[in-house]
Amino acid sequence: MKSLGYKIIWVLSLIVVLSLITNFFRQVITHQRVNKRLADEQKALQVLERKNQELKKRLEEVKSPQFLEQEAASVLNLSGKVLVTPTESPNLGVPAQIQIPNYKRWWKLVAY
């Protein structure tokens, strides 16, 4: 009887140790995958930040009057110096609001 009890305890101990070892290796593999993904995402972030900086530089270039003059000259096929002054329109892209009389607004509210 004593040997049967020891065998059961030994088998249960072996099962527990094997399950602990497999869980440990699963955690190691998961940790490696997460670290690899993190490194990949950091590389992608660096690429995007570099591209963002390049686009900001390009935007500053495009906003300059020299670029505007150059583009106007190339689009209009002018060989001489062109002076382009940007003007701002106060209502550019904003539709004017039409005032509807109060009685018509009430009519729309009640009749429809």
Secondary structure by P-SEA (a helix, b strand, c coil): caaaaaaaaaaaaaaaaaaaaaaaaaaaaaaaaaaaaaaaaaaaaaaaaaaaaaaaaaaaaaacaaaaaaaaaaaaccccbbbbbbbbbccccccbbbbccaaaaaaaaccc
